[in-house]
Amino acid sequence: MYSFYLENRRKKGFAYIDYSEEKAIDNLCQKKNIPFIRQLWNKYYEDYTFGLKELEAAQKDMMAYLSTENWDISNKEEQEQMYLIYKLIAIVSYALFNKDCLVGSGD
């Protein structure tokens, strides 16, 4: 499991990626060129702080995959990847809204 915290509230996680979503992360790394997801997967078992510039770039990169036109929604694996993108966009956007770095912690 991977937990997300705002840097100024490190004691309380606000979002999580659980074990069932790990396959979707791996598939996204292989199929899509999204640097944030690749970095997240590379740091998955470590603690890492994503700075505001990284988050801004991540939000921009992932927004390109927001439309269902980019996915075969009849394919269950692609649905899972699409939903994970939506979740990650929300997580990144929340940190940017609060103007705070995003801390990820691997469990």
C-alpha positions as CSV (number, residue, x, y, z in Angstrom):
1,M,0.0,0.0,0.0
2,Y,1.1,3.5,-0.7
3,S,-0.1,6.4,1.4
4,F,-0.3,10.1,0.5
5,Y,0.1,13.0,2.9
6,L,0.4,16.7,2.5
7,E,3.8,17.7,3.7
8,N,2.5,20.0,6.4
9,R,0.2,17.3,7.7
10,R,2.4,14.3,7.6
11,K,0.7,12.5,10.4
12,K,-2.5,12.0,8.6
13,G,-2.8,10.3,5.2
14,F,-5.6,11.5,2.9
15,A,-5.4,9.0,0.1
16,Y,-4.1,5.5,-0.5
17,I,-3.2,3.2,-3.3
18,D,-3.9,-0.4,-2.2
19,Y,-2.5,-3.7,-3.3
20,S,-5.3,-4.3,-5.8
21,E,-4.3,-1.2,-7.7
22,E,-0.6,-2.1,-8.1
23,K,-1.2,-4.0,-11.3
24,A,-2.8,-1.0,-12.9
25,I,0.2,1.1,-11.9
26,D,2.5,-1.4,-13.5
27,N,0.4,-1.5,-16.7
28,L,0.3,2.3,-16.9
29,C,4.1,2.4,-16.7
30,Q,4.4,-0.1,-19.5
31,K,1.7,1.4,-21.8
32,K,1.6,5.1,-21.2
33,N,4.4,7.7,-21.1
34,I,3.5,9.5,-17.8
35,P,6.6,10.5,-15.9
36,F,4.8,11.0,-12.6
37,I,3.4,7.4,-12.6
38,R,6.7,6.0,-13.6
39,Q,8.4,7.9,-10.7
40,L,5.6,6.8,-8.3
41,W,6.2,3.2,-9.3
42,N,9.9,3.5,-9.0
43,K,9.6,5.0,-5.5
44,Y,6.6,2.8,-4.5
45,Y,8.4,1.1,-1.5
46,E,10.1,4.3,-0.3
47,D,9.1,7.6,1.2
48,Y,9.3,10.4,-1.4
49,T,8.2,14.0,-1.5
50,F,6.8,15.4,-4.8
51,G,7.5,19.1,-5.1
52,L,5.0,21.6,-6.4
53,K,6.7,21.8,-9.8
54,E,6.6,18.0,-10.1
55,L,2.9,18.0,-9.2
56,E,2.1,20.7,-11.7
57,A,3.8,18.7,-14.5
58,A,2.1,15.5,-13.3
59,Q,-1.4,17.1,-13.4
60,K,-0.8,18.4,-16.9
61,D,0.6,15.0,-18.1
62,M,-2.3,13.0,-16.6
63,M,-5.0,15.4,-17.8
64,A,-4.3,14.2,-21.4
65,Y,-5.7,10.8,-20.3
66,L,-8.8,12.1,-18.7
67,S,-11.2,11.5,-21.6
68,T,-12.7,8.1,-22.1
69,E,-11.8,8.4,-25.7
70,N,-8.3,7.4,-24.7
71,W,-9.4,4.1,-23.3
72,D,-11.0,0.9,-24.4
73,I,-13.7,1.0,-21.6
74,S,-14.9,-2.5,-22.6
75,N,-11.6,-3.8,-21.4
76,K,-11.5,-4.3,-17.6
77,E,-7.7,-3.7,-17.3
78,E,-8.0,-0.4,-19.1
79,Q,-10.9,0.6,-17.0
80,E,-8.8,0.0,-13.9
81,Q,-6.0,2.1,-15.3
82,M,-8.4,4.9,-16.2
83,Y,-9.9,4.9,-12.7
84,L,-6.4,5.0,-11.2
85,I,-5.6,8.0,-13.4
86,Y,-8.7,9.7,-12.2
87,K,-7.7,9.0,-8.6
88,L,-4.1,10.2,-9.1
89,I,-5.4,13.4,-10.7
90,A,-7.6,14.0,-7.7
91,I,-4.7,13.4,-5.3
92,V,-2.3,15.7,-7.2
93,S,-5.0,18.4,-7.6
94,Y,-5.7,18.3,-3.8
95,A,-2.0,18.9,-3.0
96,L,-1.9,21.7,-5.6
97,F,-5.1,23.3,-4.3
98,N,-3.5,23.3,-0.8
99,K,-0.2,24.6,-2.3
100,D,1.6,21.9,-0.5
101,C,4.1,19.2,-1.4
102,L,2.8,15.6,-1.6
103,V,4.5,13.0,0.5
104,G,4.2,9.4,-0.6
105,S,5.0,6.6,1.8
106,G,5.3,3.0,0.8
107,D,4.2,0.3,3.2
